[in-house]
Amino acid sequence: MALGSAASYEGSVAFGNVLNITVENILITNNVSQGNSGGPLVDNEGKVVGMVTWQSDVEGDQFNGARILDVFCENILLCEYEFKGDKTWFNYEE
């Protein structure tokens, strides 16, 4: 789910699927607009996994993008550990 204020409608929710995940990005099929930028990308368990950051500007493309939390952790948050291998900021085992 991509949460935000799509087309200025506060509290909008856009459902979609994950197409691919890279080191920094999550490609999604959610219909997003400029109002979704900066909003959370939430998984089916209600956990925030990223932040919506861009939409495809190519007509016919049906994917958009979000940044994974690790990118923000490295730049904004004070992390309690060093990044090693596949360790992520969010922990699904809790």
Backbone hydrogen bonds, N-H to C=O, Kabsch-Sander energy under -0.5 kcal/mol:
donor,donor_aa,acceptor,acceptor_aa,energy
2,A,14,A,-2.6
3,L,1,M,-0.6
3,L,40,P,-2.3
4,G,12,S,-1.7
5,S,35,G,-2.1
8,S,5,S,-1.9
9,Y,6,A,-2.5
10,E,8,S,-1.1
11,G,4,G,-0.8
12,S,4,G,-1.8
12,S,9,Y,-1.0
14,A,2,A,-2.2
19,L,17,N,-0.5
19,L,27,L,-3.1
20,N,27,L,-1.1
22,T,25,N,-3.1
26,I,66,A,-2.7
27,L,20,N,-2.9
28,I,26,I,-0.5
28,I,64,N,-2.6
29,T,17,N,-2.2
32,V,30,N,-0.9
36,N,33,S,-2.0
37,S,33,S,-0.6
37,S,34,Q,-0.8
38,G,52,V,-3.3
39,G,36,N,-2.6
41,L,50,G,-2.8
42,V,1,M,-3.0
42,V,40,P,-0.6
43,D,47,K,-2.6
46,G,43,D,-1.9
49,V,41,L,-2.9
50,G,41,L,-1.2
51,M,67,R,-2.1
52,V,39,G,-2.6
53,T,65,G,-2.0
54,W,65,G,-1.7
56,S,63,F,-1.0
59,E,57,D,-0.6
61,D,58,V,-2.0
64,N,28,I,-2.8
65,G,54,W,-2.7
66,A,26,I,-1.7
67,R,51,M,-2.6
68,I,24,E,-2.0
69,L,49,V,-1.1
71,V,68,I,-1.1
72,F,68,I,-0.8
73,C,69,L,-2.6
74,E,70,D,-2.3
75,N,71,V,-1.0
76,I,72,F,-3.5
77,L,72,F,-1.1
79,C,77,L,-0.9
87,K,84,K,-2.2
92,Y,90,F,-0.5
94,E,91,N,-0.9
